[in-house]
Amino acid sequence: MKNVVGVPCLYMRGGTSKGPYFKLDDLPKEREIRDRFLLTAMGSPDVRQIDGLGGADTLTSKVAVVGRSTRPGVDVDYHFCQVDILKPLVDTNPSCGNMLAGVGPFAIESGMVEAKDGETRVVIFDVNTQSKIEAVIQTPGREVNYEGNARIDGVPGTAAPVVLNFMDIVGSKTGKMLPTGHAMEKIDGIDVSLVDVCMPMMLLRAADVGLTGYEGRKEIDGNKELLARIEKLRLEAGRRMTFGDVTDKVIPKVGLLSPPRGEGSITSRYLTPHALHAAHAVTGGCCVSTACALEGSVAHELVRMPPGNPRTIWIEHPTGMLDIRLETKGTGPTMEVVCGVLRTARPIMRGEVLVPRSVLEPARAMAAE
């Protein structure tokens, strides 16, 4: 196959997302050529992503890039790439806590981290959010175990648990929990909380935009008038959070919040931001959970707060619940936060992604000079 080039990857499910995992050293160093490669590999832009690995859904158009870290106390660096389905765009502003669940196993499988007998703790630096996460992986006999009894909503069956402890997550993009200094403010007459913990988000009551908060994808994604109204709010939120024009950016994300309907602590409909997440992003779960503990926020008004510290915040979403172990120190926007979450991961396919040689040749020619 003279006209195609293969790049090694491990295709994995991480949490409720899936996509290819690449070693950083296997990808072009030039951003423009790397993005062109990822778009080609995933089959974007195309509504079906028929000519690539993408699954025609934001949850399955994701890429994890992992490399050995030179940072003290860190094993690997994690670069997350959200590949747009309809535009030739690779967004590295947000992170993905679900794909993060596969980073530890991938680092071990690819030889970047040596497994220990029993369990292996992998310290990951999230380049997108400039934060550290400890992943606890089951490794009996020094091999990653994928079978177990852990169950997460949004994924059928059970698997071995992957525990993620999120640290240094306050002010992931802006340096502040509350970029505007307000726990609650108004945009176009709607109460919103603009919070930056692990993922910058605009949180608002679902009822304030005419929803019960318990709708699914069909009701929300099919309501173009609703999405247009939310996008107008989000654009202003992005400006206030110092991101400028966020028209072609996926941050801030949007959380439509409601009181819990079942046994959970709060209900959240998480927009990605132009479509409803089938479940709930882990990073967004950390943000929503922290907002629950933040007096004066929209989330604090709606949450059924469990006692104790640490405590588990159960976030009801369209396909079940996401549990976030929230530990806080102090109060208000200066409080320290550590979020823990249980995820699962599974390798699906190992091999090479094949792309036209012309996609990579410029990068290789430059490297040879």
N, C-alpha and C positions, 0 to 999 in steps of 0.2 A: 504494500500500500504506500506508494511513493508520495502520494499527495496528501496523506494524513499523518499526524503526529499523536502519539499517545502520552498522556500525563497520568502518573499513578494517583489513585485515590481509593478511599474506603467509603462506600455509600452506607450511611447509617441513619437509623432513627434515633433522635435525641428528644426525650420527652414526648410532646405531641407534635413535633416537627420532624422533618427528615431532609437529607441532602448530602452532597459529597463533602468529604473531609480531605483536605490537601495538606501536605507538608509545605511550609513556607518556602523552603529551598527549591521545591519543584516548580514554583510559579515564577513568571517574569517579574523582575524587580520594578520595571517601569509601570506606573499606575495605569496609564492609558492602555498599554498592551495587555496588562493583567485583566483589566475590566473587559476588554474585547474578548479575551479568552473565556472569562466566566460567562459572559452573555452568550457566546457561541456554545459553550458546554451545556448551558441550561436551556438553550433554544429560545432565547429572548432577542428582540421583542416579538411575541406572537401569543395570541390569546390561548392557544392550546399548548404552546411550547413543544410542538410536535417534532421539532428537529433537535431536541436535546433532552437532558435528564429531568428538567423541571416538571412538576405535576400540575401546572395550570392553576395553582392556588398559592397565596402568599406564604402559607405554612410549609409548602413543599418547593419553594423557589429560594432556598437558603443555602449558603455555603459557609463552611468553617475552615479557616486557614490556621494551622498550628505550627509553631516553631519553638526550638529550644530558647530558653530565656537567659539573658546575661544579668538580669536583675537579682540582687541579693535576696535569698530566701524564696525565690520563685523558680518553678520547674519549667513551665512553658508559657509562651505568650499566645493568646487567642485573638484572632482577627475575625469578626463576623461580617459577612457580606449579604445584604438583602438584594437579590436580583429582581429588578422590576420585570413584570410580565409584559406590559404593554409599551414600555419606553426603554430605550437603550441606556439604562441607568443602573449603576451598582452603588447602593447606599451603604456607607460604612459609618454613618453617624450613630445609629442605634446599636444595641446588642441584642442577643437572644439567649435567654436563660434555658430554653429547652434544648437548643443545639449545644449549649454549654455542657449538658449532661453527657454528651458523647465525647467531649474533649479529653477527659481523663482516660477512658478506655482506649481512645485512639492514640494518645501519647504513649501508652504502654504497648499497644499492638505494633506501633511503628518504630519502637525501640528508643524513643526519646526519654522515657522514664523506665527505670528498672523496677519491676514488681517485687513486692515483699510477700512473704508467706502469710496468708490470712486476709489482711486488708492493706491497701496502699493508699496513702494520702498524697494527692497531687495538688500542689499550689499553682494556681493559674492566674496570670495577669490578663485581665480583659482590656485589650488595647483601646477598644471603642469607648469604654467608660472610665478607663484609667483606674480600675479597682481590682482588688484581689479576691479570689474565691478559693476555698479549700474543697476539693472533691474527694470524697471517701469512697473507694472502689473495692468491691469484694474480689480478692485474688488468692483463693486457696491453691496451694501448690505453685504459687508464683505465676498463675495464669488468670486472666480476667474471666470471671464467672458471669454469665448472662441469664442464667435460669434462677428463679426464685419466686417468692410469694408476694412481692410488692406489687401493688396495683395503683395505677393513677387514672383518673377519669379522663376520657378522651382517647385511651389506648386499650384495645381489647387484650384480654388475658393478663398474665402476671409475668414478672421478671425479677432479676436481682436488683436491689435498691442501689441507687447512686445518691448519696447525700451531698448537697451543695450548701456550704456556709459562705454567705456573701458578706464581705467586709469592706470598709472604706467606700461605701456606696452613696453616702450623702453628697449631693451636689455633683452628680456624675458628669454633667456637661456644663453646668453653670457655676459650680463651686459653692452653691448654697442650696439648702433644702427648699427655701422659699425665695426664688430669684427676684420677685418683686417686693418681698418683705411683708406680704399680706397672706394670712391663712385663708382668707376668702375675699374676693372682690367681684365686681360686676363687669361683664362684657355684653353689650347690647341688652342690658337689663336682666341678664342671667347670672346667678351666683356661680362662681367657679373657684376652684382651688388649683393654683399652678404650682405643682410640687415636683422637685427633682431629686428622687432617691432611686438609684439604679437605672431608672428610665424616666426622662422628663415627661410629665403628663398634665393634661388639662382634665380635671375631675369636675363633674357636674351632676346634678340630680336628673335622672332619666325623666322624671315627671315634669321637669321644667321645659322639656322639648316635646311634650305630648306623648310620652311612652309610660308603660307600666314599669319597665325595666326588666321584664321577664321574657321579652320577645327573643326570637331566634334569628338566624341569618335571612330567612325568607322575608320576614317583616321589616328588617332593618336595611339589608342590602337592596331590597326592591323599592325602598322609599327614597327616591331621588331628591325630593323636596327636603326631606329630613337631613340627608347627607349634605346637601348644599348649605343648609342652615348651620349644621355643625362645623362644616369646613370654614365658613365665614368666621365663626367663633375661634376656631383653631388658628387661623391665620393671624388674628389679633393676639392670641395667646403666644404664638411664636415670636411675634414682635416684642411683646412685653418681657418674654423670657430671654431676650437678647439674641435670638436666632435669626433675626431679620426676616426676609421673605421665605416662608417654609412651603411654598406652593409645590416644589419638587422635592421636598424632604418628608421623611416619615416620622419626624419628631417635631413637636410633642405628639405623643399618642393621646388617645381620648378614652376616658373611663366614664361610662354612664352608670351611675350608682343608684341603688335602691335598698330598702330594708331587706333582710333575709326572708325568704319565703319558706325555707325548710329549717334544717338544724344548723345552718351555717351562721357566720357572723355578719356578713354583708353580701349583697348581690352586685356583681359588676359585669357589664357588657363592654368588652375591650375592643376598640376600633384600631385597625392596624396602619394608617388611620382611616382609609377609605372603604373599608369592609370590616364586617364583624369577625373577630377571631372565633374559630369553631369551639375553642375552650378558653384558655386565658394564658397570656404570656407570664412566665415566671418573673422576669424583670418588672413587668407591670404589676404583678402581685406584690412584690416587695414595696413598690411605691404606694399602692392602695393600702396595704397593711400599715405602713408607717403613717399615712394620712389618717388612718383610724385612731391612732394614738396622739394625733396632733389636735389639741383643743382649738376650736374655732373653724376647723375645716369642714367641707361638705361631708367627707367620709365620717368624721367624728360625730356628726349629727345623726347619721343613719345606722351606725354599727351597733350590734349587740356585743359589747366588749367583754371577752372572757376575763376572769380575774387572774391575778398573778403576773409575774414578770421573771422569766420569759413566759409567753402565752402563745397559743396557736390561734391564728386568725384563719377561719375557714371562709374562703371566697366562693360563693355560688356562681357558676358560669353556665353557658348553654348545655354542656355535656356532663355536668357534675359539679365537683368542688375541687379547689386548689387549696392546700394547707400550707401556710407560711408560719414558721416558728419565729416569732418576733421578740427580740430582746432589746430593751431600750435603757439608756442611762441619762437621767436628766429629763427636762420637759421643754416643750416649745421647739422652735426651729433650730436650736443649738444642741438638741439631744443627740446622743450617740446611738447608732442603730446597727444591729447584726441580724440578718435574716437567714434562716435555714429552711431548706425545702428538700423533699424527697422526690426524686425523678427516677426514671429507668431509661435504658438505652439498649440498642441491639444493632450489630453489624448486619447489613443486608447483602452487600456485594463488594467484592474486592477485585480491582483490576485497573484498567486505564480508561480515561476519557479520551476519545478520539476527536480531533478537530482538524480542519484544513491546515496544511502546513503554513499557508500564508498568514494565518492568525498569529503564529509565534515566530516566524522567521525574522522579522525586524528586531525582536528582542534578542535573538541569538546572534544576529549579525553585529549588533551593538556590543554585546558581551565579548565578542571575539576581537573587537578592535583594541 
